[in-house]
Amino acid sequence: RLHFSEAIIQQLGRTIIYMVFPRPSDYHVHPEMGEAIKVLSGMGKLLTGPEPYKLTGLSPSSETFIRPGTPHAFTPNPGSILEIEVACTKIYNNEQETTLKRFDHFNPWLEIWNR
């Protein structure tokens, strides 16, 4: 028997996730899933790749879409906590996410945080 939320997710065919970033995320990719992003609070940046990387500023109420297969990562601005809502184009499956670089080994984040 499905819980109510599981039944709704199956009916919609997508997952909605609330995420909080007190630190940068890992640089990762979802090969078959897109993400509609809405910033709820905080300030930060979205980095999309591959190189040359594109940086997009994030602020409350800003929205963006990450296409399936686009490598990406999030970071809050120094002194901020970034809160976002993610509407996935499919049902989220952690096994289909590939980490390309851990946040603490990813040079663009180190450069941004050391500015």
MITOR-86912 format. One line per 8 residues: number of its first residue (from 1); for each residue x, y, z of N, C-alpha, C, O. Coordinates in steps of 0.2 Angstrom, whole numbers, plus 5000, padded with zeros to 4 digits. Each point is the difference from the previous one (the first is absolute). Layout:
% MITOR-86912
NUM) X Y Z X Y Z X Y Z X Y Z | ... .
***
This chain:
% MITOR-86912
1) 5004 4994 5000 4996 5006 5000 5004 5006 5000 5005 5001 5004 | 4994 5004 4992 5004 5006 4999 4997 5005 5005 4995 5001 5002 | 5010 5003 5000 4999 5006 5004 4997 5005 4996 5001 5000 4994 | 4995 5005 5009 4997 5005 4995 5005 5004 4996 4999 5000 4994 | 5007 5002 5009 5005 5004 4996 5003 4995 4994 5001 5003 4995 | 5000 4991 5007 5002 4996 4994 4995 4999 4995 5002 5000 4994 | 4992 4999 5007 4995 5000 4995 4999 5006 4996 5000 5000 4994 | 5001 5006 5009 5000 5006 4997 5006 5001 4995 4999 5002 4994 .
9) 5007 4996 5008 5006 5000 4996 4999 4996 4994 5002 5001 4995 | 4996 4993 5006 4999 4995 4995 4995 5003 4995 5000 4999 4994 | 4994 5004 5008 4995 5003 4996 5003 5006 4996 4999 5000 4994 | 5005 5004 5009 5003 5005 4996 5006 4998 4996 5001 5004 4995 | 5002 4991 5007 5006 4998 4996 5006 5004 5001 5005 5000 4996 | 4995 5004 5010 5006 5004 5001 5001 5000 5008 4996 4998 5004 | 5009 5005 4998 5002 5001 5007 5001 5008 5001 5003 5003 4996 | 4995 4999 5010 5001 5007 5002 5004 4999 5006 4998 4997 5005 .
17) 5008 5007 4995 5005 4999 5006 5001 5007 5003 5001 5005 4996 | 4999 4996 5010 5003 5006 5004 5007 4999 5002 5001 4995 5003 | 5003 5009 4995 5007 4999 5001 5003 5006 5004 4998 5006 4998 | 5007 4993 5006 5003 5006 5004 5008 4999 4999 5002 4994 5001 | 5001 5011 4997 5007 5000 4999 5004 5005 5004 5000 5006 4999 | 5003 4991 5007 5004 5004 5004 5007 5001 4997 5004 5004 5002 | 4998 4991 4994 5006 5000 4996 4999 4998 4993 4994 4998 4998 | 5011 5002 4998 4999 4998 4993 4998 4993 4999 5002 4996 5004 .
25) 4994 5002 4991 4999 4993 4998 5005 4997 4996 5005 5004 4998 | 4995 4990 5001 5005 4996 4996 4998 5002 4993 4994 5002 4998 | 5011 4998 4997 4998 5001 4993 4998 4993 4997 5003 4995 5001 | 4991 5005 4997 4997 4994 4998 4995 5001 4994 4999 5005 4997 | 4999 4989 5001 4995 5000 4994 4995 4995 5001 5001 4994 5003 | 4993 5007 4994 4994 4995 4999 4999 4999 4993 4997 5004 4997 | 5006 4991 5000 5000 4999 4993 4993 5000 4997 4999 5002 4994 | 4996 4996 5009 4993 5000 4997 4995 5004 5004 4994 4999 4998 .
33) 5008 5005 5006 4995 5004 5004 5002 5008 5000 5005 5001 5001 | 4990 5003 4997 5001 5007 5001 4997 5002 5007 4997 4997 5003 | 5005 5010 4998 4998 5002 5007 4998 5008 4999 5003 5004 4997 | 4991 4997 5005 4997 5007 5000 5002 5003 5007 4998 4996 5005 | 5006 5009 4996 5002 5002 5006 4997 5007 5002 4999 5004 4996 | 4998 4997 5010 4998 5006 5003 5003 5001 5006 5000 4996 5005 | 5003 5010 4996 5004 5002 5006 4995 5003 5005 4996 5004 4998 | 5003 4993 5008 4996 5002 5005 5003 5005 5004 4996 5005 5002 .
41) 5010 4995 5000 5004 5005 5004 5007 4999 4999 5003 4995 4998 | 5001 5010 5004 5007 5000 5000 5003 5002 4993 4996 5002 4995 | 5010 4999 5005 5003 5002 4993 5006 4995 4999 5003 4997 5004 | 4998 5002 4989 5005 4995 4998 5001 5000 4993 4998 5005 4996 | 5005 4990 5002 5002 4999 4993 4998 4993 4997 5001 4995 5004 | 4997 5004 4990 5000 4994 4997 5005 5000 4994 5001 5004 4996 | 5003 4990 5005 5005 4999 4995 4998 4995 4995 4999 4994 5003 | 5001 5007 4991 4999 4995 4995 5006 4999 4995 5003 5005 4999 .
49) 4998 4989 4999 5005 4998 4996 4998 4996 4994 4994 5000 4998 | 5011 4997 4998 5007 5000 5002 5004 5007 4998 4996 5005 4998 | 5010 4994 5003 5004 5007 4999 4999 5002 4993 5000 4996 4996 | 5000 5011 5003 5000 5005 5005 4994 5000 5004 4995 5000 4997 | 5006 5000 5010 4994 5000 5004 4996 5007 5000 5003 5005 4998 | 4991 4994 5003 4995 5006 5000 4998 5001 5007 4997 4995 5003 | 5003 5011 5000 4998 5001 5006 4994 5005 5000 4999 5004 4996 | 4996 4993 5007 4993 5004 5001 4999 5002 5007 5000 4996 5004 .
57) 4999 5011 4997 4998 5002 5007 4993 4998 5002 4996 5000 4996 | 5004 4998 5010 4993 4998 5003 4998 5004 5006 5004 5002 5004 | 4990 5000 4996 4997 5004 5005 4993 4998 5001 4997 4997 4996 | 5000 5006 5010 4993 4998 5001 4996 5001 4994 5000 5005 4997 | 4995 4990 5002 4995 5000 4994 5003 4999 4993 4997 4999 4996 | 5010 5001 5004 5003 4998 4993 4998 4993 4998 5000 4996 5005 | 5000 5003 4989 4998 4993 4997 5004 4998 4994 5002 5005 4997 | 5000 4989 5003 5004 4998 4994 4998 4993 4998 4997 4996 5005 .
65) 5006 5001 4990 4999 4993 4998 5006 4997 4998 5004 5003 4996 | 4998 4991 5007 5006 4997 4998 4998 4994 4996 4996 4995 5002 | 5006 5005 4991 4998 4994 4996 5003 4994 5002 5005 4999 5003 | 4992 4995 4995 5003 4994 5001 5007 4999 4997 5001 5002 4995 | 5003 4995 5009 5007 4999 4998 5005 5006 5000 5005 4999 4998 | 4992 5006 5005 5004 5006 5002 5004 5000 5006 4997 4999 5005 | 5010 5000 4995 5003 5000 5007 4999 5007 5003 5000 5005 4997 | 4999 4994 5010 4999 5007 5004 5001 4999 5007 5001 4994 5003 .
73) 4999 5012 5000 5001 5000 5008 4998 5006 5002 4999 5005 4996 | 4999 4996 5011 4998 5006 5003 5004 5002 5005 5004 4996 5003 | 4997 5010 4999 5003 5003 5006 4997 5006 5002 4997 5004 4997 | 5002 4996 5010 4998 5006 5003 5005 5006 5000 5006 4998 5000 | 4993 5008 5000 5005 5005 5001 5003 5000 5007 4996 4997 5004 | 5010 5005 4997 5003 5000 5006 4995 5003 5005 4998 5006 4999 | 5001 4991 5007 4995 5003 5005 4993 4999 4999 4996 5003 5004 | 5002 4994 4990 4993 4998 4999 4999 4993 5000 5004 4996 5000 .
81) 4989 5002 5001 4998 4993 4999 4995 5000 4994 4995 5004 5000 | 5006 4992 4995 4996 5000 4994 4994 4995 5001 5002 4994 5002 | 4992 5008 4998 4994 4995 5000 4997 5000 4993 4998 5005 4998 | 5001 4989 5000 4997 4999 4993 4994 4995 5000 5001 4995 5004 | 4995 5006 4991 4995 4994 4999 5002 4998 4993 5001 5004 4995 | 4999 4989 5004 5002 4997 4994 4994 4996 4998 4998 4995 5003 | 4999 5006 4991 4995 4996 4997 5004 4996 4994 5002 5003 4995 | 4998 4990 5006 5004 4996 4996 4995 4998 4994 4994 4999 5001 .
89) 5009 5000 4993 4996 4998 4995 4998 4993 5000 4995 4997 4996 | 5008 4999 5008 4998 4993 5001 5000 4999 5008 5001 5004 5004 | 4998 4989 4998 5000 4998 5007 5007 5000 5001 5004 4996 4997 | 4999 5008 5008 5007 5000 5002 5002 4993 5003 4997 4996 5003 | 5009 5002 4994 5003 4994 5002 5007 5001 5001 5004 5002 4995 | 4999 4998 5011 5007 5002 5002 5005 4996 4996 5005 5002 4999 | 4993 4992 4999 5005 4995 4997 5001 5003 4992 5005 4998 4997 | 4991 5006 5001 5001 5003 4993 5003 5007 5000 5001 5003 4995 .
97) 5002 4999 5011 5004 5006 5001 5007 4998 5000 5002 4995 5004 | 5002 5008 4992 5007 4999 5000 5004 5006 5003 5000 5005 4997 | 5004 4994 5008 5004 5005 5003 5007 5000 4995 5003 4995 5000 | 4998 5011 4998 5006 5001 4995 5006 5002 5004 5005 4998 4999 | 4994 5007 5006 5005 5002 5005 4997 5002 5006 4994 5003 5000 | 5009 4995 5006 4998 5002 5006 5001 5008 5001 5004 5002 4997 | 4991 5001 5007 5000 5007 5001 5007 5003 5002 5002 5005 4998 | 5001 4991 5006 5007 5002 5003 5006 4999 4996 5005 5001 5002 .
105) 4994 4996 4992 5005 4998 4995 4998 5003 4993 5003 4998 4995 | 4993 5007 5006 4998 5003 4993 5002 5008 5000 4998 5004 5004 | 5007 4997 4992 5004 5006 4999 4995 5006 4999 5001 5005 5004 | 4994 4995 4992 4996 5006 5000 4997 5002 5006 4999 5006 5002 | 4999 4990 5003 4997 5001 5006 5005 5003 5005 4999 5005 5003 | 5007 4992 4996 5006 5003 5005 5001 5007 4998 5002 5004 5004 | 4998 4998 4989 5002 5006 4998 4994 5005 5002 5002 5006 5002 | 4992 4992 4997 4994 5005 5002 5000 5001 5008 5000 5006 5002 .
113) 5001 4989 5002 5000 5000 5007 5007 5004 5003 4999 5003 5005 | 5006 4997 4991 5006 5004 5002 5000 5007 4998 5005 5003 5001 | 4990 4999 4995 5000 5007 4998 4999 5005 5005 5000 5006 4999 .
***
